[in-house]
Each structure stands twice: as C-alpha cells, then as structure tokens.
C-alpha cells in the first residue's frame, strides 16, 4: 500500500491509504468507530431515467455535496457525510456499481476527516444531483438518497417511436407511412364523444406498480409485488407491441423507483390514450382473494376497502422516497389536481371492460369497478385504471402470481379488456405521429 492524497479535498493535504483501484481508506481507532453512526445498508438502482444511491443508517446525519467540473479530470459529484465513519458496509458501494450504469463510472469512498465520510462519484455525463434525507418509514430506518438525474434527459416520445420502429417487420417497411387502423365508426357504434370516423394507432401506457426502494406488498413466500407487476407488465407490453394497431410505453422498465406524479407525467409525455397501473393486492387476512379494478373518484371512495387501498398505494411515494424540496414539486401537485369528470367516466368504462375479462380467469374480489383517490390515476386527459391482479397476501394466489402461464393469462385478459373498450369507445383523431 502507498499513501496518497484526495485531490477533491479543498486543502489537498489530507492523507489516505489507497486500497484497490477505487477505494480510499483512512485507518481509524476503535474509539472513533464506536462513536460513529452505523451504516446498515447501501443500495444502487440504475435506470435510464436516473440512477439512485441509497445509504440506510440508524441515526440522523448531516451532509454537503458539490459538483467538480475540472476539464483536466473526470466530471464528479462529491458528498461529505458528517457523523459517518468508513466501514465495510460503506465500501460495499464501490462493488455495487455496474459497468453498464448509465450515469456512474465508479465510486470512491474515504474518510475525509474524523467522523466525516466522503463519496466521490465519477460520472459518465453531466447530471443534476438531488441529495436528500428521509425519515424512518415502513421497513426502513434513516436514509440518505442521491438521485443523479441527467442534464439532458431521454425523450420518452422519441424512445416510444424508436421502439415502435424496431418492433416492425422489416418486410413491411413499405407500409410505414400507412399505420394500421383502429376504426372509429360513429354510425354502427354510438360514440358519446361524437368524433368522426378516423384511423390511427393508439398508445397504451403500462405502469408496473412500485419498484426500487418501494417493494410494495410482500407475500408469505417472499414474493415482492414490484417483481410480479413488472413481469406482468413486460408480458402485456410484448402482446401490445405485436398488435400493429397499438403501441406501448412503460413508466418503469426495471427495478427502480418512479414517483407517482412522474408516472402520470410519463404517460402524458407519450400522448397515451390509456393508462393501466398493475398491482398485486394485500390484505391483513390471508384468505382475501380475487381480482379488482379501480378508477379515480372525485367524491370519496366507493367503499372503506377502496379507501384503504388508495391510502396504501399512495404511500408508495413515502416508502420509495421523494425529494420534497425539489423545485418542481408544486407543479406536480397542480398536475394531480386536474382530474376531470370526463376522464373518470371513461376510466369507469375501461375498468368495466377489463373487469369482465379478468372474471374469465379469476374470481372477482368485487363485481364492479371501485373508486378512490389514487394519485397515480390523476391524469386529467387519459382514461386511467389500477388493476389489482390478485392478492399476493393469499398463499394460493401468491403461488399463481409467480407462475409464468398465469401471468400470461392476466396480461391477455387486460389486453382483451383494452380492446373491448376501444371497440365501444374509439380514440379521437389526431396527428398519427403523436
């Protein structure tokens, strides 16, 4: 081992011991370690939208952070954490960075000074960091969260169009300028919107519930709701992508956290015609079973159970962890207050169509579409439903939710319900490129 100094330190004189290629360690006395806060876990959640680093610890910490944009060295984010000593758990963070992480090249950790740990995050591109703390909630104690958002985020609509182009058969390239049609025939199928007969591709936004720091409900056999919802979402996406009259976008495509308002914003960004949020229910008693479909309510929940479900699902932001200090929070709150009666009426029609298909493969928990104040359903201009596929808290239904064939049955039922809805409520005309 050889001694070196951390060039990110303002004084340039602090001494470290280099261990490996990317870890910086300073020898500590047992007394110093004993007085430090305990780091319980470190987690990394890479995604195309952003990468999140989470440090869970057993007591409050203070921190500072700054960006280093030195043209002679890699772009990096530096975070100093007061009250935290270097431990094997903190050093685990180095090995958790994957080579294909979109934004992080590597992480170095070191003891900047007694009781102050330093993270140096070398970046692949410029970011807008959000660094914030979270109070204990659910299964977690205190958390320090680092959200690394790109300065130039990916365009969701462009990604959708590129994905659509890739899914087309090359042999049918000559028909790219003639999109397959979803027919709207006012004469034979009464349409309350009164739109003329048009043809265009429709867009469905699939929202796989929970993800990342937010596992959702957990079955008795250890099945995570976030895993089941993503698997069903992927199956549904493949089925929709195979239909030339439709295209599909997902609010999350991997195991990472997406705030509820961001899910709504993503659907609106791709001009979705429908929004379907997929979940796997949980109840305090293991004998609860069956599928449910929910729509938004303007005037309170349709039942106490629906109110309970809405409150539980709306807590996803609290468990997953959102930065309440973010500047766009007020804008997000306004967005979620723009629900309309027309949207709710269309959502009820969509929900009923899906419910009628789900009852072919599973018993229904309730025979009608329930309503409550689900935050994720508050897009003002997109019919939106939340599908509770089954009770993951029921051991029998948990087993079925883990089965590939049953996941396929659920996806096909949801798709059949979507098509049933469009057959009676064709989409309005608009530019086929949007």
Helices and strands as residue ranges (DSSP letters): E 3-5, E 15-19, E 23-25, H 30-34, E 39-45, E 50-57, E 62-68, E 76-82, H 88-95, E 104-113, E 116-123, E 127-134, E 142-150, H 156-167, G 170-175, E 182-183, E 199-200, E 202-208, H 225-241, E 246-250, H 260-269, E 274-281, E 292-296, H 304-314, H 316-320, H 329-335, H 341-358, E 370-372, G 375-377, E 383-391, H 395-401, H 404-424
